[in-house]
Amino acid sequence: MQVLLTFNINAHLYLRDPERSEIGKSIIKQSIELIYDIGFEQFTFKKLAQKIGSTEATIYRYFSSKHKLLTYILNWYWCYLEFIAKMHLQQVDDPREQLQLVLEIITHNDNNRSRIKDYNLEQLHSIVISESSKSYLVKEVDAINREMVFGPLKSFCQFMATIIATIDPEYKYPKSLASTLLETAHDQQYFSEHLPNLTDNKAGQAHKQYVLAYIQQLAFSVLNPNNYGKRARLH
C-alpha cells in the first residue's frame, strides 16, 4: 500500500507550510535526498535551490535556516514512527510483544511498513542515524525547546515509556530507558556501519539485525530477565 501522510508539524519551524504547495513538498523531498547524499554539514540552501531548479529566496520563504529544515524533517519522521507503531500495535495485546514490535520499527526490521509516497524512508532513517543529534545538540537548545519543536520526539519516547511501564510498573526509569533505546539504536547502527570496533558485531551480521538483537537484549534483560529470549523473535 502506498500512501501520503501529512502531520501537523510545529509552525515555529517554518515560515510557510511546505505541505500546502508543490514547491514546498519538493523542498522537503529534495532536502531528504540531498542531506542523505552529502550530509548536513555540506548541505546548503544554494545547493538545494540548484537541485529543485529554483532560487535560494524561494527556500527562505519556507525556512529561515537549514537547522529548522532539518528539525522539520526529523519531526515528520518521529510523527511517522508513532503513527505506524500505534497502527500496528492495535493488533497486539501483550505489552512485551508491543515493545518488541516498536524495537523492530525503530531499527527498520519490521515487515509491515507502508510505502510512503514521495519520502524515502530508508534515506530518512539514515539521516536520523547520522544527523538527528545535530537538531538538539546546539547551544540554543533551551530556547528552541521552549518553542516545543521537539514535541514529536518527546511524544514518541512517552509512547515507548508507557509500554515499558505496563511491562514493569515497578521500573523507575521508563522514559530514560525509552530514550536510551532510541538513541542506542541510532548510535549502534552508525558504529556498526562505520566504526565496527565500537560494537560486538564481529560476525558480519547485517547492521539492522545486529542493532535489533542488541537493543532487545538491553530492554528485556532490564525489564524481565527471566523471560528474555522467549519473547525476542529470531531474525
C-alpha positions, 0 to 999 in steps of 0.5 A: 500500500502506498500512501501520503501522510501529512502531520501537523508539524510545529509552525515555529519551524517554518515560515510557510507550510511546505505541505500546502504547495508543490514547491514546498513538498519538493523542498522537503523531498529534495532536502531528504535526498540531498542531506542523505547524499552529502550530509548536513554539514555540506548541505546548503540552501544554494545547493538545494535551490540548484537541485529543485531548479529554483532560487535560494529566496524561494527556500527562505520563504519556507525556512529561515535556516537549514537547522529548522529544515532539518528539525522539520524533517526529523519531526515528520519522521518521529510523527511517522514512527508513532503513527505506524507503531500505534497502527500496528500495535492495535493488533497486539495485546501483550505489552512485551510483544508491543515493545518488541514490535516498536524495537523492530520499527525503530531499527527498520526490521519490521515487515509491515511498513507502508510505502510512503509516497514521495519520502524515502524512508530508508534515506530518512532513517539514515539521516536520523542515524547520522544527523538527528543529534545535530537538531538538539545538540546546539547551544540554543537548545533551551530556547528552541525547546521552549518553542516545543519543536521537539514535541514529536520526539518527546511524544514518541519516547512517552509512547515507548515509556508507557509500554515499558511501564505496563511491562514493569510498573515497578521500573523507575526509569521508563522514559530514560530507558525509552530514550536510551533505546532510541538513541542506542539504536541510532548510535549502534547502527552508525558504529556498526556501519562505520566504526565496527570496533565500537560494537560486538558485531564481529560476525558480519551480521547485517547492521539492522539485525545486529542493532535489533538483537542488541537493543532487545537484549538491553530492554528485556534483560532490564525489564524481565530477565527471566523471560528474555529470549522467549519473547525476542523473535529470531531474525 
